[in-house]
Every structure is written in C-alpha cells, then in structure tokens.
Amino acid sequence: MTWFDIVGAIAGTFTTLSFVPQVVKTWRSGCAEDLSLFMFTLFSAGVLLWLIYGIALGSLPIILANGITLVLALSILLLKIRHSLRRRESKMVGIE
C-alpha cells in the first residue's frame, strides 16, 4: 500500500463515518423533514459514479469508501422518502 493509498483510506474513512450520526439520528427520530431530498439524490448519484470510477481504477480505498458511503446515503434517502410518504398519507387521512 502506497502513501497515497493510506491518505485515501484515511480520507475515505473520515467522510464515510461522517454519515453515521445522520443515519442514526434520522432512524431514531423518525424525522427527515429538514433533509433535502434533491441534495441526497444528487449526492447518492455522485457517490455511485465515484464507486464506478474506483472500480475502473481498481482503487480499493475509493471502492470501499464510496461503497459504504453509498449505502449510508441511500439509507438516509430511503428514510427521507418513507417519512415524506407517511406525512403525505397522514395529511390525506386528515382531509377525508
């Protein structure tokens, strides 16, 4: 493993771990109202492209960091969508 691989692995670890508190908070609170659906959709697409890029290069730090980050970002995105659907349903029930 080269010096650049080590730096990449550390950077990937930090950026990936930064999503864990948000996933935990969103999961526990059941609230994702303040999260931007558009931002997380774009971010997830970007991370997917980074993952594809890492696979093309055969770079393990890029593959691992972006693979895990994609799972975490998609978790937040799915929680946001689920929360939005539940909120919409509860509003519809309240109207009828």
Secondary structure as GFF3:
##gff-version 3
##sequence-region A 1 96
A	DSSP	alpha_helix	3	17	.	.	.	ID=ss1
A	DSSP	alpha_helix	20	29	.	.	.	ID=ss2
A	DSSP	alpha_helix	37	57	.	.	.	ID=ss3
A	DSSP	alpha_helix	60	95	.	.	.	ID=ss4
###
